[in-house]
Amino acid sequence: MERKQTGPIGRPRGFDTDEALERAMLVFWRHGYEGASTANLTTAMGISTTSMYAAFGNKEKLFRKVLERYTEGPSAYMARALKEPTALGTATAILAGTVRTTTRPANPHGCLGVQSALTVSDAGEEVRDLLVAWRNDGHSCLRERFQRAVDEGDLPADADPGLLARYITTFGYGIAVQAASGVGRDELQEMADAALRNWPPL
């Protein structure tokens, strides 16, 4: 005998997905991928393990969603910096954005992408590869921006766009590590300003 469905199919989700992702992002940001346990995550998100798996999948899939949120949120200064009219303006905006984002009092210090990459075991190989790709993508976008600057005469013809992009990204990640170690915003900004004094003159 066929039984008719009398109630709604499935149960409505009893939590705000965006708010849960925001809280998960802070846990990963503070503890890194390996250090963020499922218990830490579900407690911060205010949901059960079953609800977390049903809504986001496993820990790795949750981290992928969190990294997207971080890229579009706290790390969005990178995309904005690429639109600056000069290469020096782009480099300045990236380092200033890094200093600002990694030292906000309301957020964990450091960079989520860097913190999560520092200690990743073999079990987290896919996350390690994801973060390598994330960093490489940032470098590639910056290299393309600096290549355009060379083509437009905003950088010297003999400037190396790839090397400049590596210089800025490496320095930015260094700022993030220093911020996570407790170095203050003013000192980090002074370091960023000093790094840009070596910018190639026209």
WOKA-V885686 format. One record per residue. N is the residue number from 1. RES is the residue in one letter. SS is DSSP state (h for helix, s for strand, l for the rest). PSI is psi as a letter, one per 30 degrees, with the letter a starting at -180 (999 if undefined). OMEGA is omega in radians with two decimals (none if undefined). Layout:
BEGIN
n | res | ss | psi | omega
N | RES | SS | PSI | OMEGA
N | RES | SS | PSI | OMEGA
END
This chain:
BEGIN
n | res | ss | psi | omega
1 | M | l | k | -3.11
2 | E | l | k | -3.13
3 | R | l | k | -3.13
4 | K | l | k | 3.08
5 | Q | l | j | -3.09
6 | T | l | f | -3.12
7 | G | l | l | 3.13
8 | P | l | k | 3.13
9 | I | l | k | -3.12
10 | G | l | l | 3.12
11 | R | l | k | 3.10
12 | P | l | k | -3.13
13 | R | l | k | -3.05
14 | G | l | g | 3.13
15 | F | l | l | -3.14
16 | D | l | j | -3.08
17 | T | h | e | -3.14
18 | D | h | e | 3.13
19 | E | h | e | 3.12
20 | A | h | e | 3.11
21 | L | h | e | 3.12
22 | E | h | e | -3.14
23 | R | h | e | 3.09
24 | A | h | e | 3.12
25 | M | h | e | -3.13
26 | L | h | e | 3.12
27 | V | h | e | 3.11
28 | F | h | e | -3.12
29 | W | h | e | -3.08
30 | R | h | e | -2.98
31 | H | h | f | -3.02
32 | G | h | l | -3.09
33 | Y | h | e | -3.10
34 | E | h | e | -3.06
35 | G | h | f | -3.13
36 | A | l | j | 3.14
37 | S | l | l | 3.08
38 | T | h | e | 3.12
39 | A | h | e | 3.08
40 | N | h | e | -3.06
41 | L | h | e | -3.10
42 | T | h | e | 3.09
43 | T | h | e | 3.14
44 | A | h | e | -3.11
45 | M | h | f | 3.14
46 | G | l | h | -3.13
47 | I | l | l | 3.10
48 | S | l | l | 3.09
49 | T | h | e | 3.12
50 | T | h | e | 3.13
51 | S | h | e | 3.13
52 | M | h | e | -3.13
53 | Y | h | e | -3.13
54 | A | h | e | -3.07
55 | A | h | e | -2.98
56 | F | h | f | -3.03
57 | G | l | a | -3.10
58 | N | l | a | -3.09
59 | K | h | e | -3.13
60 | E | h | e | 3.13
61 | K | h | e | 3.07
62 | L | h | e | -3.13
63 | F | h | e | 3.11
64 | R | h | e | 3.11
65 | K | h | e | 3.12
66 | V | h | e | 3.14
67 | L | h | e | 3.06
68 | E | h | e | 3.14
69 | R | h | e | 3.13
70 | Y | h | e | -3.13
71 | T | h | e | -3.10
72 | E | h | f | -3.11
73 | G | l | c | -3.10
74 | P | l | e | -3.10
75 | S | l | g | -3.10
76 | A | l | f | 3.10
77 | Y | h | f | -3.14
78 | M | h | e | 3.14
79 | A | h | e | 3.11
80 | R | h | e | -3.11
81 | A | h | e | -3.12
82 | L | l | f | -3.13
83 | K | l | f | 3.09
84 | E | l | k | -3.04
85 | P | l | f | 3.13
86 | T | l | l | 3.11
87 | A | h | e | 3.11
88 | L | h | e | 3.09
89 | G | h | e | 3.10
90 | T | h | e | -3.13
91 | A | h | e | 3.13
92 | T | h | e | -3.11
93 | A | h | e | 3.13
94 | I | h | e | -3.11
95 | L | h | e | 3.09
96 | A | h | e | 3.11
97 | G | h | e | 3.10
98 | T | h | e | 3.12
99 | V | h | e | -3.09
100 | R | h | e | -3.05
101 | T | h | e | -3.07
102 | T | h | f | -3.10
103 | T | l | g | -3.14
104 | R | l | k | -3.12
105 | P | l | e | -3.06
106 | A | l | f | -3.09
107 | N | l | l | 3.01
108 | P | l | k | 3.11
109 | H | l | l | -3.08
110 | G | l | a | -3.10
111 | C | l | k | -3.13
112 | L | h | e | -3.12
113 | G | h | e | 3.13
114 | V | h | e | -3.13
115 | Q | h | e | -3.08
116 | S | h | f | -3.10
117 | A | h | f | -3.01
118 | L | h | e | 3.12
119 | T | l | j | 3.09
120 | V | l | j | -3.10
121 | S | l | l | 3.11
122 | D | h | f | 3.14
123 | A | h | f | 3.14
124 | G | h | h | -3.07
125 | E | h | e | -3.12
126 | E | h | e | 3.09
127 | V | h | e | 3.10
128 | R | h | e | 3.12
129 | D | h | e | 3.11
130 | L | h | e | -3.11
131 | L | h | e | 3.04
132 | V | h | e | 3.13
133 | A | h | e | 3.13
134 | W | h | e | 3.13
135 | R | h | e | 3.13
136 | N | h | e | 3.12
137 | D | h | e | 3.10
138 | G | h | e | 3.12
139 | H | h | e | -3.12
140 | S | h | e | 3.13
141 | C | h | e | -3.13
142 | L | h | e | 3.10
143 | R | h | e | 3.11
144 | E | h | e | 3.12
145 | R | h | e | -3.13
146 | F | h | e | 3.05
147 | Q | h | e | 3.10
148 | R | h | e | 3.12
149 | A | h | e | 3.08
150 | V | h | e | -3.11
151 | D | h | e | -3.10
152 | E | h | f | 3.13
153 | G | l | g | 3.12
154 | D | l | f | 3.00
155 | L | l | l | 3.12
156 | P | l | l | -3.10
157 | A | l | f | -3.12
158 | D | l | g | 3.10
159 | A | l | k | 3.14
160 | D | l | j | -3.08
161 | P | h | e | -3.13
162 | G | h | e | 3.14
163 | L | h | e | 3.11
164 | L | h | e | 3.12
165 | A | h | e | 3.12
166 | R | h | e | 3.12
167 | Y | h | e | -3.09
168 | I | h | e | -3.12
169 | T | h | e | 3.13
170 | T | h | e | 3.12
171 | F | h | e | 3.11
172 | G | h | e | 3.11
173 | Y | h | e | 3.08
174 | G | h | e | 3.07
175 | I | h | e | -3.12
176 | A | h | e | 3.12
177 | V | h | e | 3.12
178 | Q | h | e | 3.11
179 | A | h | e | 3.12
180 | A | h | f | 3.14
181 | S | l | f | 3.06
182 | G | l | g | 3.09
183 | V | l | k | -3.03
184 | G | l | l | -3.08
185 | R | h | e | -3.08
186 | D | h | e | 3.14
187 | E | h | e | 3.12
188 | L | h | e | 3.12
189 | Q | h | e | 3.07
190 | E | h | e | 3.09
191 | M | h | e | 3.13
192 | A | h | e | 3.13
193 | D | h | e | 3.14
194 | A | h | e | -3.13
195 | A | h | e | -3.08
196 | L | h | f | 3.07
197 | R | l | f | 3.11
198 | N | l | g | -3.09
199 | W | l | k | -3.09
200 | P | l | k | 3.10
201 | P | l | l | 3.09
202 | L | l | 999 | none
END
